[in-house]
Amino acid sequence: MTTPLYRESSAVLRDALAQQMGCSPGDYQSHQVTVVERPVDSREPHLALVTTMGAGSVVSVRDARLIPWAQEHAPPVNRNQQIFLPSFLEGMAGFARELGFEGAKSHSASGGCVLAEELPAQPLPAGFTVRELSLEAAAALREDGRFDNALGEADEQRRIARSRTAFAVTASDGSTAAVCGVWDQYPGIDEIGLDVAREHRGSGLASVLTIHAVHWIRQQGRWPIYTYGFTNVRSMNNALRCGFRPLWFLSAVYVPADMR
């Protein structure tokens, strides 16, 4: 669905992503692969990040020694999105290991969505309440291990440091049924992370929390984004229910330390 809000939020994300990658926003419309060195002040920690918005694709690398390999092995014009195939990503990871990046590996693709429609708040099912989490409460739930997507794992210090707020849904028995985290992803842009406890899935909690977070972010004068693993159909459908529409895909070559 193309709406004025979708066009505006798409332009905001495209410009911010291009700045983080070190490319021009127009490279995403080029129908070819653009290979660039990432700016030193980029927030993206990965050794290489591959992104596309459906036309041109961009390979952004932290180490310039990867550029010649990426340019040599990049697919031809109009087939540029083949850089998401394992043959390209694992090939780059193998070359990175030859350069001394021990343990370099590729990551499967994730989809990214921007807001196309602001929906009204939704009521919680009977017996559930929502609350904003304190730093201490978030830390305690992080140790639980069931809400990693919303709160980050205990050793993901880089991600935890960028947390702006988090919300939790509490069931009538006092247990935590769902958690939604809000992350300072790029300047002016917040990412929403969500987890629903398995026993409460299908109750509508994901939509309630996601829209709640969207309202909070918009009230801060910022833009929300929503990402999901390409196999996570449940999460993708939640994004669509909450007014988001797909815009971009990304994948990475990284060493484990990049994620901490």
N, C-alpha and C positions, 0 to 999 in steps of 0.2 A: 504494500500500500504506500503510495507516494502522497504525502501530506506536506503542508508548509513546515510543520514541526520536524518531520523526517528530513526534509531538505536542509533545514537549518542545523539540526543536530549532526547530520552527515558531514556537512562542511566543517563544523567545529572539530569533529573527530578526525577527519581526513587531514586537516591542517596540523593538528596536534601530533598525529601519528607520523606524518612526514617530517616534522621537526625532530621528533625523537629518533627516527631512522636515519636522518641526515640526507633526505632526498627532497625533491620538489613535489608539491601536491599533484602537479600535472603528470608525474611519473605513473600514478595509479590509473591514468587514462591512456597510456602509451601503447598498449597491446604488445609489450615486450618486457624482457627482464632488465631491470636496472640494478646494478651492483654498486654499493656505496660503503664507505667507512663510516661507522657510527660516531656522532659527536661525543666528545669526552664528558659532556654534561648530561648525556641521555640518561633517563631513568631505567632504561632496559639493560639488564645485566648479562643477557645471554651472549655466548660467543658469536652466534649468528642468528638472526631473526628473519624469517621469510613471511612476507605479508602480501595480500592482494585484496582488491575490492571488486574483482570480477572482470577487470580489463587488464591493465598493466600489473606486473608483480615486481616487488622490491626485495632484494637480498641485502641486509644491513649487517656488517661484520664489525666486531670489536677489534680484531687483529687484521691489519691491512694485508698480511701475507696470505689470507684466504681469498683475496679479490681475484688474482689470476686464475685460481682453480675454479671459482664460481663462474667467472666469465667464460672459461673454456668449456665448462660442462652445462651451461645454461641452455635450456631448450630454445628452439627457434621462435621467431615472431608468430603470434596467434596460437602458439602452444605453450605460452609462458607459464601457465599454471601447473605444468608438469614438474615444476620445481618442488611441488608438494609430494611427489612420488618418493617412496623409500629409496629408490636408486640414487636420487640426487642428494637427499638429506643424509643417508647413511654414507654415501660417498664422501660428502663434505666432512662428516664426523670422522671417517677413517683418515682423511688427509689431516684433520686437526690433531689426531693422535700422533701422526708422523711429525708434526711440528712440536710435539711435546705436551700437548694438552691431554694428559692421562685421564682416561675414563670418559672422554668426550662421546656423546651419544645424541641421537635425534629424539625429538618429542613429537607425538602425534598432533594433528591439527586441532585447533580450537576455532569455533565460530564466535563472531562478535556482533552485537546488536546495539542500535541506538534507538532513542525514543521517537515514536511516530505519533503517539496519541497519549495525552494525559488523562487517565481514568480516575473516577471518583474513588474514595476510600471504600474498602469492602468490609463488611462486618465479620467478626470472628464467629466460628461455631459456638454454640452454647457451652459454657464451662471453661473456655479458654480466655486468657488475658495476654496483652502484649506490654512489654516494658523495655525501656532503654537500659542497656547493661553498663554498669560501672567497669572501670579497668580491672578491678579485683574480681568481679563476677565473670568477666570475659576470660580472664586468666584461668579461673577455676574450671570453666567449661572447656577451655582449650585442652586441659589435661584429660578431659573425658574421652577425647579422640573421635567422637561422632560428628563433630562440627568443624572439621578441618577446612572445608571450602569456605565457610563463613568467617572463621576466626584465625585460620592459619595453624600450622603445626608449631609445636613448642619451640623448635629450633629455627623457624623461619623469621629470624629477627628483622631482616630487611622489610618483609611484608608487614609484620606486626607494628613496626615503627611508623608505617603509613596508614594505620587504622584511624579513621575519623570518628566512627561510632559503631554501635552494634545494637540490634534489637532481638529480643527473645519472646517466644510465645510459651506461656506456662499452662499446663493442663490442670484440671481440677484437683488432681492428687499432688500438685506441687512440682511435678517433674517438668523438665524442659522438653517441649515437643518440637520446636524449630528455632533456628537462629539465622539472622541475616546480618552480614557485616557490610560496612561501607568503607571503601579504600580510596585514598588519594592516589589515583593512577597516573594522571597527567595534570599539568596546570589547568585548573578549572573543570576537571573531569573526574568523576568518582565512579569506581566500579562496584557493583553489587555482587556479593557472594552469599550463597544460600545453602542451608542444609535442613532437611526435615527428618526427624527420627523415623526409622523404618515403620514402626507401629502406627505412625500418624500420617503416613503418606496417603494421598487420595482424599484428604479431609478439607482441602482448599486453603491450607495454611500458607503454602508457598506463594500463592497469588496475593493474599492479604499482606504478608510481610514485604513482598517485592514492591507493591504499590505504596505501602507505608514508607519504604525507603526512598522511592522516587519522589514522594512529596517532600520528605526531609531534605533531599539533595537540591531540589528545585527551590525550596525556601532559602537555601544557602546561596542562591544565585549561581549554582553550578549545574553541570550536565551529567546525567547518569548513563552508564553503559552496562551491558550485561554480556558475559561470555559463557561459553559452554563447550565441553568436549564434544567432538564431532559424533560420537556414538551415544551421547546423552540426550536421547529423544525426549525424555520427560522434562529435562531442563529447558530444552529448546521450545517445547510447547508452552511451558510456563512463561517464557519471555514473550511469546506471541499473545498469550492471554492478558498480559500486563501492559500492552501497548508498545512493545518493542518490535522492531523489524531488523532482519539481518543486513549487515553492511560489509563485513570483512572477515577474512580467515587469516590465521597466523600459525606458524610452526617454528621450531627452534632447534638449533644445535647448541648443546650446553655441556658444561662440566658440572658435577654435583654441587660444587661450591657456589655456582651462579644462583642457585635456588635458595640460598640461606642468607 
